[in-house]
Amino acid sequence: MAVSVPVFHVSVRELVEQVKRSGDINFRFSSRSNALDGIRGHQRLQKTRTGNYEAEKQVEERFELSDLHLELSGRVDGYYPDDANFIVEEIKTIRVAVAQIPESVKRLHWGQAKVYGLLLARLHGVNSLTIRLCYLDLDQDREYQLDQQCEVADLQTFVDDLVNRYVIHLRRMMVWANLRNQAISRLEFPYSEYRGGQREMAVSVYKALKHERQLIMQAPTGIGKTVASVFPAIKAIRELEYEKLFFLSAKTSGQHMAQQAIDDMKETGLRVRDITLTAKEKICFTPDLPCDPEYCEYARGYYDKLPSVIEESMKSDNSLRRDEIERIARLHILCPFELSLDLSLISDVIICDYNYVFDPAVYLRRHFEAKKSRYVLLMDESHNLVDRGRDMFSAELCKDDVLSLRRSGKETLPGIAKRLARVNAEFLALQKPVKDILKDQGGVQLSEPPAKLFAALRRFLESAEDWLQLNQSTFFQADLLNLYFDALRLLRIAESADENYAYLLIRKRRNTYIKLYCLNPAPGLSDGFARVSASVCFSATMMPQTYFSTLMGIQEDADWYRIESPFPKENLGVFQTTYISTTYNARSASLYELVDTLASVIQIKPGNYIVFFPSHAYLAKAAEKFSERYPEFEIIIQMPVMREEERESFLDAFRPNGQSLLGFAVMGGIFGEGIDLKGTRLIGAMIVGVGLPQLGLERDLIRDYFNHEEEHAQGFEFAYQFPGINRVLQTAGRVIRSETDRGIVCLIDHRFNETRYQQLLPSSWQLHKVRSRQQLEQQLRSFWQKY
Ligand code: SF4
């Protein structure tokens, strides 16, 4: 019987970097910095090539060693396939003189060129060739060609050496994988028994991974979805030969639950290397400095120090959480953020935010560049992906930032200040004809891309890059960098913006912004899903299916699965008030009735409740009126901005069996989902309104966009109604968190009575329609009498 050997996948760039990297972190020269004009420069240069030049050629090669196979893949910038003059070209764009590029960086460039050279030469059967490293100076628009004549035999030696050195690392990974897999084979579900729904979920997840499917799963809150998905995915690493598991969560609370699940499994003998990635701005030790060895000591000699740290880390399977990464980074004077990314390469489980897989600017190229890697993706609270996707694929730039930087740099950087003046002038030119609309409506859609503003921004970027190369410290350096990155992101997204985007001029917080707004995130999200072999998205609210399947970039043939709540239906009483209207115009008139209703709910059954509002302004008015009329009740209010400790103390105020407490919070906010107040810590949620997002230009544009889609023509539903009801259902999910929980949900708005909302409410809910406060009190009494 043939013995199967493990197959590893690596991109050409990753192979060369892993083996040859040395020196400092320096994003001025990093091949990952990938400046805006870089891509254009490549294309421009490729277009100038004549004859039988071939650009962007995909290459692959399998190295078969006795104990493992290595699949190497990449994309060659271009080559001339003439037998007599076979030339392979690697293009790099620069904004410095060639002589200024550090040797350590040039070595990587040559390394890539040589690997590509060998792969192509072997494909074409040539024995000697020219390797050309072509530097395109973007400022001078000048090309520098450095040629090396190479024999294939020499390139073969070079690549064999690379592969052999990389394979040493892979063999260590294999030793680890063996230990890990033995532990996984003995792994049992970490708790004494499955909760209702958990086994069903675990089986469905495993099946999806077995068949490399995309599974969208709706499962109720409180059943323990995290462990029910992580456990089978860990099993799949051994049994289905997956390389890594990415657990994505939009919130740290979700990441903590995944960490807890791993910890609990480790308690029962599991051995995996898991890492949690923390955002650069949170984990950076010197956030006011650029990532440049001249400023930041943690960037200095980073790649020289890294190998021994990686080697040391490979000896252990300690969970690499933020504290541990910071400890190692401080000990070795290494950048904690880059270290976490490098350590993720030797990790089996990577817990991180959505953007590390989906955001085109920050997704983990080091993992996803090689084709065919076998990764599993688990996505927690996946209903958030639609809005997160829109954020990731949109970009904006503030006019006031332009002005303030122009003022700061006027004396010291007249060149940049001049270019910013032009940017400001173009802003003003756009603003002038629509000034009144901006003032009255807060925003306007531009009929075409603002070409002159973008041209001015490009010129600003050139000057800023020139100056950033000089590394001169100034008090406004951080502002300059921020504006530079905002402009870069805006222009980069504009390059590929299509009918899924709208150009907006908006006014907020007394500032004017140019915004490139993503109306439909599905195409970008589908690129993200394509980076993994199998994915499971789960949430308590993944309905209606048509909304998520259209906007989440999900495959057409994805599997959808729904787990019914295992908790007794009768433990939740849902009361639908039809006598209060909370539409914007009706709010003042119904305020008294609203607060009296809230008071009635607490009077009938004292305990802890949260009332959720559609906005902070509405919340503030209702809280004020409630305190005025019912000073005997203790209340606690969600503020528009809250620090971590303030959030915790808000939640801590909900004590089990304590005095009655009424929390005032906003729907869709920090307390609207992801909070877990079990038992008597929360016995009811009152939901004011049908959760519609605030009316506005952006939502209206989404509505119009989907009204144009002949197939759906559900503009209002996609822009307002479905996201709204999703919030309502998420909010309602705060109440029943376990088998023994009992509580009520009060839906306060006459619109809940309309068929279009009724049909979106869960069929498992036992709805009590009430037409007056007296009727509500009566029904509440009879509900609570049972308990
Ligand atoms: S510590 Fe901060 S400034 Fe220094 S290299 Fe890392 S991210 Fe950049």
Boltz pocket constraint, residues with backbone or C-beta under 6 A from the ligand:
constraints:
  - pocket:
      binder: B
      contacts: [[A, 25], [A, 280], [A, 284], [A, 285], [A, 286], [A, 287], [A, 289], [A, 290], [A, 291], [A, 292], [A, 296], [A, 297], [A, 298], [A, 299], [A, 334], [A, 335], [A, 336], [A, 337], [A, 338]]
      max_distance: 6.0
